[in-house]
Amino acid sequence: MPRGGARPGAGRKKGGKNERKLEAPSPEGETALQYLHRLMRDPNIDPIRRDWAAKMAVRFEQRAAAAAAAGQPGKKAAAEQAAQTAGQGSEWGDDLDTSSSSVN
């Protein structure tokens, strides 16, 4: 008797009731926060989903506000700043200095 392999009728049915139909962000360049705000304010959206959007927006706004209040740069700005100062004070720090390099 064979074991394993595909069996007719086995597995999850296509289009089951667990399948979610999510609304994609608009292609007009809407940010994630703007998308969450739009979901929150739309009275036609399910209240549970509106609550979820409100929670996500609050998390995002609190992190941004805390970083701004502390005077900390965002991740991208911090990475750019770290790249500018990489190697300073080390023996190889001037290897990438283009202002004083002379190429023959």
C-alpha positions, 0 to 999 in steps of 0.5 A: 500500500503506498504511503505519502504523496498527494491525495485527492481532496487533501489540503486547504480549499482555495478561497476558504473563509480564512482568506483575507481580502486586504485593501492595498495602499493607494499608488499615489505615494501614500505613506504607511502612516497616512494609510493607517489614518485613512483606515481609522477614519473610514466609517465603512471599515470594520470597527475591529480593523479601525481599532487595529489601524489606530493602535499601529498609528499610535505606536508609530507616532509615539516612537517618532515623537520620542526620538524627536524629543530626545534629539535622536536622528532616525535610523537612516540619518544615524546610519549616514552619520556613522558612515561619515565618521567610520574609521576616524581615529584608527590607522586606516581612517584616512584610506578613504579620504579623497581630498588628499589622495594622489592617484598616479 
